[in-house]
Amino acid sequence: MEVAWGIVIIVLGLVAWGGQTISLVAPRTAVQWNLTEAEETVEPVYWADIRGEALWDFCTLWTLPVAGILLILDVASWASFGLVGGGVYIYFAGRGILTRLELQRRGFRIGDPANVRLGLGMLGVWGLVGLITVIAALVWS
């Protein structure tokens, strides 16, 4: 079970961290790959927020894939990375979902509705993965 969960958090963690890294270093590529919206299609303040978010996520989201690698390798410190990484992903998801919903509620342009729905869904998945990882770190350590 631990190896399977390690693979899940490596894959989903690298998707999140990798996507934000691409958004940070190659925003045009991120737009082409539908990882983010084009600057001219969203509110300027929202664009600034997601640029800052990409930088912060680049600095923090690596913790969950590391937890997965350590879990597969059966290294005891995986639990510390799982607690921190899981908590980061819970925060990442919660802030992302609630901010986007509030911006939508207030009528701000935050992107194509289909892309926004997909983003909200993925944020939900990452939040759930973070929560399960925190629980697993507490139970399996």
C-alpha positions in Angstrom: 0.0 0.0 0.0 2.8 2.4 0.9 4.5 1.9 -2.5 1.3 2.5 -4.4 0.6 5.7 -2.4 4.2 6.8 -2.9 3.7 6.5 -6.7 0.4 8.4 -6.5 1.9 11.3 -4.6 5.0 11.4 -6.8 2.9 11.6 -10.0 0.3 14.0 -8.8 2.9 16.1 -7.0 5.1 16.4 -10.0 2.1 17.4 -12.1 1.3 20.2 -9.7 5.0 21.3 -9.1 5.9 20.8 -12.8 2.9 22.8 -14.0 3.6 25.7 -11.7 7.3 25.6 -12.7 6.4 25.8 -16.4 4.0 28.6 -15.6 6.8 30.4 -13.8 9.6 30.0 -16.3 7.7 29.7 -19.5 4.3 31.4 -19.3 3.7 31.3 -23.0 4.3 27.5 -23.0 2.0 27.2 -20.0 -0.8 29.0 -21.9 -0.3 26.8 -25.0 -0.5 23.7 -22.7 -3.6 25.1 -20.9 -1.8 25.2 -17.6 -2.7 28.9 -17.2 -4.7 31.6 -18.9 -3.2 34.2 -21.3 -2.5 37.5 -19.6 -4.8 39.4 -21.9 -7.8 37.2 -21.1 -7.9 37.7 -17.4 -8.0 40.6 -14.9 -4.6 42.2 -14.4 -4.7 41.7 -10.6 -5.6 38.0 -11.2 -2.6 37.7 -13.6 -0.3 39.2 -11.0 -1.7 36.8 -8.3 -1.2 33.7 -10.4 2.4 34.8 -11.3 3.2 35.2 -7.6 1.4 31.9 -6.9 3.6 30.1 -9.5 6.8 31.4 -7.8 5.6 30.4 -4.4 4.4 27.0 -5.6 7.7 26.3 -7.3 9.4 26.9 -3.9 7.0 24.7 -1.9 5.2 22.0 -3.9 8.3 19.9 -4.3 7.8 18.5 -0.8 5.0 16.0 -1.7 7.0 14.3 -4.5 9.9 14.0 -2.1 7.6 12.4 0.5 6.6 9.9 -2.2 10.2 9.0 -3.1 11.1 8.6 0.6 8.0 6.5 1.2 8.9 4.1 -1.6 12.4 3.9 -0.4 11.1 3.2 3.1 13.0 6.1 4.7 11.4 7.1 8.0 11.7 10.8 7.3 9.0 10.4 4.6 6.4 11.1 7.3 7.9 14.6 8.0 7.8 15.4 4.3 4.3 13.9 4.1 3.0 16.1 6.9 4.6 19.2 5.5 3.9 18.4 1.9 0.4 17.3 2.6 -0.3 20.4 4.5 1.2 22.6 1.7 -1.1 20.8 -0.8 -4.2 21.3 1.5 -3.4 25.0 1.7 -2.6 25.2 -2.1 -6.0 23.6 -2.9 -8.0 25.5 -0.4 -6.7 28.9 -1.2 -6.9 28.2 -5.0 -10.5 27.0 -4.9 -11.8 29.7 -2.5 -10.0 32.5 -4.2 -11.2 31.5 -7.7 -14.8 31.0 -6.5 -14.8 34.4 -4.8 -13.4 36.1 -7.9 -16.0 34.4 -10.1 -18.8 35.4 -7.7 -17.7 39.0 -8.0 -17.6 38.9 -11.8 -13.9 39.0 -12.4 -12.5 37.5 -15.5 -10.3 34.6 -14.4 -10.3 32.5 -17.6 -12.3 30.3 -19.9 -15.1 28.6 -17.8 -14.0 25.1 -18.9 -10.4 25.7 -17.9 -11.6 27.2 -14.6 -13.7 24.1 -13.9 -10.8 21.8 -14.8 -8.5 23.8 -12.5 -11.0 23.7 -9.6 -11.3 19.9 -10.1 -7.6 19.4 -10.1 -7.2 21.6 -7.0 -9.8 19.4 -5.3 -7.8 16.3 -6.2 -4.5 17.8 -4.9 -6.3 18.9 -1.7 -7.6 15.4 -1.2 -4.2 13.9 -1.9 -2.7 16.3 0.7 -5.2 15.3 3.3 -4.8 11.5 2.7 -1.0 12.0 2.9 -1.2 13.8 6.2 -3.4 11.0 7.6 -1.1 8.3 6.2 2.0 10.0 7.7 0.3 10.0 11.1 -0.9 6.4 10.8 2.1 4.8 9.0 4.9 6.4 11.0 
